[in-house]
Amino acid sequence: MAPVTEERTAALELDAAVAHVTAAALREGPAGRVGLELEAHLVDLDAPASRVPWARVSGLVAALPALPGGSRVTLEPGGQVELSTPPYPDAAAAVAALRADRTVLAAALAAERLALAPVGADPLRPPARVCPAARYAAMEAHFAAVGCARAGTAMMTGTAALQVNLDAGPRAGWGERVALAHQLGPTLVAVAACSPLADGRPTGWVSHRQRVWGDLDQARCGPLLGGDDPAGEWAEYALAAPVMLVREGAGATPVRTRVRFADWVSGAAPLGGRRPTTADLDYHLTTLFPPVRPRGYLEIRYLDAAPEPWWPALAAVTAALLDDPVAAGHAAAATAPVAGAWDRAARAGLADPALHAAARDCLTAAADAVPAAVRPEVAALADLVDRGRCPGDALLDTARAGGAAAALLSVTGNSR
């Protein structure tokens, strides 16, 4: 173990840093496996307008038994709860595992009068951090210093996503695969949109969650540009991105100016009185949030969290449009006219005619490519898209009739 420890604690050279990120970006192999991560806002059914205290929720999570589908349960800084499955052979198996694990988690929470609200943005409660961890305090300070304090706090504490994790696939297809994963983004943002409310009122955007990500530092959160060498591009992106914090033991010191990681490596901008190590570089990668993040596999990060039956359908459709060659070809043609339309998708969604046309074509392409076990959910989503609606429309309807608290409770399976 000593050589590994020395390598990770020795000061980096720039060439070594580039090589390290490039080598870890994508793992060659067959495509097909699917892992899912679903975040949800935690709701106290007796006080839905208040956030659940950190000690209460962290104690509950620590006491959970092992889950039948093998998911990990983690907590986000606003108290959101995330279930993360291991990779499964296909989307249907991943959905089944996540559903089983959600059932166990929901029962444990219900015994304490708590519930999960899987929607892209908290419709009722203003963003606020409840996690005391040094990482998140430093993140808040960094975002404030670089001019996106409001969006930074909202991203960390007021949003929730469905993430779909897919194999990188054969090396020869990496460029095309990563490019398609990005190109699908605006269309799938519009299809998945489930965050029309924030701070107790309509925002005028169908995906407030995506709006928040668009308001963040795009050197950290913007998409990769696309090309024949996505692993190399990821290394360039990572080395050019600003350092968010410097860890010292259990603490974290925020970086309050824009310092590229490459400049820390070169010594042009010393931080913490030292040069970075491989461990610092690996940690830096966890603070970068592009809509498609290379982590050995592809982490698709641009979908709003949504309630049943929408999140299983969204997971299956996303996997099919990237993993099935025929569906991928149709999706590439359908989404080309709206590639890069992230803001239009977040604001107007399927009310935009071009995005609506692309979405309908993508759902048609996915219909026969998804596993049989999830075809009823995908058919329901296709019908919703055909009518020009998205999962958040029901949330908005409920809020207009009964207020934001009613909307929040409606997606927990509870109502007053």
C-alpha positions in Angstrom: 0.0 0.0 0.0 2.9 2.4 0.6 3.6 3.2 -3.1 0.0 4.0 -3.7 -0.1 6.3 -0.7 3.0 8.1 -1.7 1.7 8.6 -5.3 -1.5 10.1 -4.0 0.2 12.5 -1.6 3.1 13.6 -3.8 2.8 16.9 -5.6 1.4 16.5 -9.1 3.0 17.5 -12.4 0.6 18.9 -15.1 1.3 16.0 -17.6 0.6 13.5 -14.9 -2.6 15.2 -13.9 -3.9 15.2 -17.5 -3.0 11.5 -17.9 -4.7 10.6 -14.6 -8.0 12.2 -15.5 -7.9 10.9 -19.1 -7.2 7.3 -18.0 -10.1 7.3 -15.5 -12.7 9.1 -17.6 -14.2 6.1 -19.5 -13.8 2.4 -19.2 -13.9 0.4 -22.4 -16.3 -2.5 -22.6 -19.8 -3.6 -23.8 -22.7 -1.2 -23.2 -26.0 -2.3 -21.6 -25.8 -2.1 -17.9 -27.9 0.6 -16.1 -27.5 2.1 -12.6 -30.0 4.7 -11.2 -29.8 7.4 -8.7 -33.0 9.0 -7.5 -33.1 12.0 -5.2 -36.2 13.2 -3.3 -37.0 16.0 -0.9 -37.6 14.8 2.6 -41.0 16.0 4.1 -42.2 16.1 7.7 -45.9 15.2 7.2 -46.8 17.1 10.4 -44.8 20.3 9.4 -44.3 20.2 5.6 -43.1 23.9 5.5 -40.1 23.1 7.7 -37.0 21.2 6.9 -36.2 18.0 8.8 -33.3 18.6 11.2 -30.0 17.0 10.1 -29.6 14.9 13.3 -33.0 13.4 12.9 -32.6 12.4 9.3 -29.0 11.2 9.5 -29.9 9.1 12.5 -32.7 7.4 10.6 -30.5 6.7 7.6 -27.8 5.3 9.8 -30.3 2.8 11.3 -31.6 1.5 8.0 -31.1 -2.2 7.2 -29.4 -3.4 4.1 -31.8 -2.8 1.2 -32.9 -5.7 -1.0 -31.8 -4.1 -4.3 -28.4 -3.1 -2.9 -28.9 0.7 -3.1 -26.9 3.1 -1.0 -28.8 5.8 0.9 -27.1 9.1 1.1 -28.1 12.6 2.1 -27.7 15.9 0.2 -27.0 19.2 2.0 -30.6 20.3 2.1 -31.7 17.0 3.6 -32.7 15.4 0.3 -32.4 11.7 0.3 -30.8 9.8 -2.5 -31.0 6.1 -3.4 -28.2 4.8 -5.7 -28.4 1.4 -7.2 -25.5 -0.8 -8.3 -25.3 -1.5 -12.0 -28.0 -3.9 -13.3 -28.2 -5.8 -16.7 -30.8 -3.4 -18.0 -33.2 -0.6 -17.2 -36.0 -2.9 -16.1 -33.8 -4.7 -13.5 -32.5 -1.3 -12.2 -36.0 0.1 -11.9 -37.2 -3.0 -10.0 -34.3 -2.8 -7.6 -34.8 0.9 -7.0 -38.6 0.4 -6.4 -37.9 -2.4 -3.9 -35.4 -0.2 -2.0 -37.7 2.8 -2.1 -40.5 0.7 -0.5 -38.2 -0.3 2.4 -37.0 3.3 2.8 -40.5 4.8 2.6 -41.8 2.4 5.3 -38.9 3.3 7.7 -39.6 7.0 7.1 -43.4 6.6 7.4 -42.9 5.2 10.9 -41.5 8.6 11.8 -44.1 10.6 9.9 -41.7 11.4 7.2 -42.1 11.0 3.4 -40.2 11.4 0.1 -41.2 14.0 -2.6 -39.4 13.1 -5.9 -39.7 16.4 -7.8 -37.0 18.4 -9.5 -37.2 21.4 -7.1 -38.7 21.8 -3.7 -42.1 23.5 -4.4 -42.6 25.0 -1.0 -39.5 25.5 1.2 -36.8 28.1 0.4 -33.4 26.7 -0.2 -31.4 26.2 3.0 -28.6 24.0 4.1 -29.1 21.6 7.0 -26.0 19.5 6.6 -23.1 20.9 8.8 -20.3 19.2 6.8 -17.3 21.4 6.0 -17.5 20.5 2.3 -20.9 22.1 1.8 -20.1 25.2 3.9 -17.1 25.7 1.7 -19.1 25.1 -1.5 -21.6 27.8 -0.3 -18.7 30.2 0.3 -17.1 29.5 -3.0 -20.3 30.0 -5.0 -21.0 33.3 -3.2 -17.4 34.5 -3.9 -17.7 33.8 -7.7 -21.1 35.5 -8.0 -23.6 32.7 -8.0 -24.6 32.4 -4.3 -28.3 32.1 -4.9 -28.0 29.4 -7.6 -25.4 27.6 -5.6 -27.5 27.3 -2.5 -30.6 26.4 -4.6 -28.6 23.6 -6.4 -27.3 22.1 -3.2 -30.4 22.3 -1.0 -33.5 22.8 -3.2 -33.2 20.5 -6.2 -33.4 16.8 -6.9 -32.6 14.7 -9.9 -32.9 11.3 -11.5 -29.4 10.2 -12.7 -29.0 7.4 -15.2 -25.6 5.7 -15.3 -24.6 3.8 -18.4 -21.5 1.9 -19.5 -19.1 3.9 -21.6 -19.2 1.2 -24.3 -16.5 0.3 -26.9 -13.7 2.9 -27.2 -14.3 3.4 -30.9 -17.8 4.7 -30.2 -17.0 7.0 -27.3 -17.0 10.3 -29.2 -20.4 9.6 -30.8 -21.9 8.2 -27.6 -20.9 11.1 -25.4 -22.0 13.6 -28.1 -25.4 11.9 -28.3 -25.8 11.9 -24.6 -25.3 15.7 -24.6 -27.5 16.2 -27.7 -30.4 14.4 -26.1 -30.2 16.7 -23.1 -32.6 19.5 -24.0 -35.2 17.2 -25.4 -35.1 15.0 -22.3 -35.1 18.0 -20.0 -38.4 19.0 -21.6 -39.8 15.5 -21.3 -38.8 15.1 -17.7 -39.6 18.6 -16.5 -41.0 18.4 -13.0 -40.1 21.6 -11.2 -42.4 24.4 -12.1 -42.6 25.7 -8.5 -40.0 27.0 -6.1 -40.3 29.0 -2.8 -44.0 28.5 -2.8 -44.9 29.9 -6.2 -44.7 29.2 -9.9 -41.4 30.1 -11.5 -42.5 30.5 -15.1 -40.1 27.7 -16.0 -41.1 24.0 -16.5 -37.7 22.9 -15.1 -36.6 25.3 -12.4 -33.9 22.6 -11.5 -32.3 23.0 -15.0 -32.6 26.8 -14.7 -30.6 26.7 -11.5 -27.9 24.6 -13.1 -27.8 27.1 -16.0 -27.2 29.9 -13.6 -24.2 28.3 -12.1 -20.5 28.7 -13.2 -20.4 27.0 -16.6 -16.7 26.3 -16.2 -17.9 23.8 -13.5 -21.4 22.9 -14.6 -21.5 23.5 -18.4 -21.6 20.7 -21.0 -18.5 19.2 -22.7 -18.1 20.5 -26.2 -18.1 17.1 -27.9 -15.5 15.6 -30.1 -13.6 12.5 -31.0 -11.7 12.3 -27.7 -14.2 12.8 -24.9 -11.7 11.4 -22.3 -9.1 13.9 -23.3 -11.7 16.7 -23.4 -12.8 15.8 -19.9 -9.2 16.2 -18.7 -9.0 19.6 -20.3 -12.3 20.6 -18.7 -11.2 19.4 -15.3 -7.8 21.1 -15.3 -9.4 24.4 -16.5 -12.2 24.3 -13.9 -11.8 26.5 -10.8 -10.8 24.9 -7.5 -13.7 25.1 -5.1 -12.0 24.2 -1.8 -8.8 22.9 -0.3 -9.1 20.0 2.1 -7.0 19.9 5.2 -7.7 16.9 7.4 -11.5 16.9 8.1 -11.7 20.6 7.3 -12.2 22.4 4.0 -11.1 26.0 3.2 -13.1 27.6 0.4 -11.3 29.2 -2.5 -12.7 32.7 -2.9 -11.2 33.5 -6.3 -11.3 31.8 -9.6 -8.1 29.6 -9.6 -7.9 26.9 -12.4 -6.7 23.5 -11.1 -4.0 23.7 -13.7 -2.6 26.9 -12.1 -2.6 25.2 -8.7 -0.6 22.3 -10.2 1.9 24.6 -11.9 2.4 26.7 -8.9 1.1 29.9 -10.6 -1.6 30.1 -7.9 -0.6 28.4 -4.7 -3.4 27.3 -2.5 -3.2 26.1 1.1 0.5 26.7 1.0 1.2 23.6 -1.0 0.9 22.0 -4.5 -2.0 19.6 -5.1 -1.8 15.8 -5.0 -3.6 13.1 -6.9 -6.0 12.9 -4.0 -6.7 16.6 -4.4 -7.3 16.0 -8.1 -9.7 13.1 -7.5 -11.6 15.3 -5.0 -11.7 18.2 -7.4 -13.5 15.9 -9.9 -16.3 15.4 -7.4 -16.9 19.2 -7.5 -17.5 19.3 -11.3 -21.1 18.9 -12.4 -21.5 18.9 -16.2 -24.8 17.5 -17.5 -23.0 14.3 -18.6 -20.1 13.4 -16.3 -17.5 10.8 -17.2 -16.9 8.6 -14.2 -15.6 5.5 -16.0 -19.2 5.3 -17.1 -21.6 8.0 -18.3 -23.5 9.8 -15.5 -26.5 11.4 -17.1 -27.4 14.3 -14.8 -30.0 16.4 -16.5 -33.3 14.8 -15.6 -35.7 16.1 -13.0 -36.7 13.8 -10.2 -40.3 12.8 -10.8 -42.9 10.6 -9.1 -44.3 7.3 -10.4 -44.7 6.3 -13.1 -42.5 8.9 -14.7 -39.1 8.2 -13.2 -39.1 4.5 -14.3 -40.2 5.6 -17.8 -37.5 8.3 -18.0 -34.8 5.9 -16.9 -35.8 3.3 -19.5 -36.2 5.8 -22.3 -32.8 7.5 -21.6 -31.1 4.1 -21.6 -32.8 2.9 -24.8 -32.0 6.1 -26.7 -28.3 5.6 -26.0 -27.9 1.8 -25.8 -30.1 0.6 -28.7 -28.4 1.3 -32.0 -31.6 1.8 -34.0 -33.3 4.0 -31.3 -30.1 6.0 -31.0 -30.0 6.6 -34.7 -33.5 7.9 -34.7 -32.9 10.0 -31.6 -29.8 11.6 -33.1 -31.8 12.7 -36.2 -34.8 13.9 -34.1 -32.8 16.0 -31.6 -30.3 17.6 -34.0 -32.5 20.7 -34.6 -32.7 21.4 -30.8 -29.1 20.4 -29.8 -27.9 23.0 -27.2 -31.4 24.4 -26.5 -30.9 23.9 -22.7 -32.5 27.2 -21.7 -35.5 26.8 -24.1 -36.1 23.4 -22.7 -36.0 24.5 -19.1 -38.3 27.5 -19.7 -40.8 26.4 -22.3 -40.4 22.6 -22.4 -42.8 20.9 -24.7 -44.6 24.1 -25.4 -41.7 24.8 -27.8 -42.8 23.2 -31.1 -39.3 22.0 -32.1 -38.7 20.4 -28.7 -42.2 18.8 -28.8 -41.5 17.3 -32.2 -38.1 15.9 -31.1 -39.7 14.5 -27.9 -42.5 12.7 -29.8 -40.0 11.2 -32.2 -37.7 10.1 -29.3 -40.6 8.4 -27.4 -41.6 6.6 -30.6 -38.0 5.4 -31.1 -37.7 4.2 -27.6 -41.1 2.4 -27.5 -39.9 -0.9 -28.9 -36.4 -0.7 -27.5 -37.2 -0.6 -23.8 -37.6 -3.8 -21.8 -41.1 -5.3 -21.8 -41.4 -4.9 -18.0 -41.4 -1.1 -18.3 -43.3 -0.6 -21.5 -46.6 0.3 -19.7 -44.8 3.2 -18.0 -43.1 4.3 -21.2 -46.4 4.1 -23.1 -47.9 6.4 -20.4 -45.1 8.8 -20.8 -45.4 8.8 -24.6 -49.1 9.6 -24.2 -48.2 12.5 -21.9 -45.7 13.8 -24.3 -48.1 13.5 -27.2 -50.5 15.8 -25.4 -47.7 18.3 -24.8 -47.6 17.8 -21.1 -44.8 16.9 -18.7 -44.7 15.4 -15.2 -44.6 18.8 -13.6 -48.0 19.9 -15.0 -49.9 17.9 -12.5 -47.8 19.5 -9.7 -48.7 22.9 -11.1 -52.4 22.1 -11.3 -52.4 20.9 -7.7 -50.6 24.1 -6.6 -53.1 26.3 -8.4 -56.0 24.5 -6.7 -54.6 24.1 -3.2 -51.3 25.8 -2.8 -47.6 24.8 -2.8 -47.9 22.7 0.4 -50.6 20.6 -1.3 -48.4 20.2 -4.3 -45.5 19.0 -2.1 -47.7 16.6 -0.2 -49.3 15.3 -3.4 -46.1 13.6 -4.6 -45.4 12.0 -1.3 -48.6 9.9 -1.5 -50.1 11.8 1.3 -52.5 14.7 1.4 -54.4 16.8 3.9 
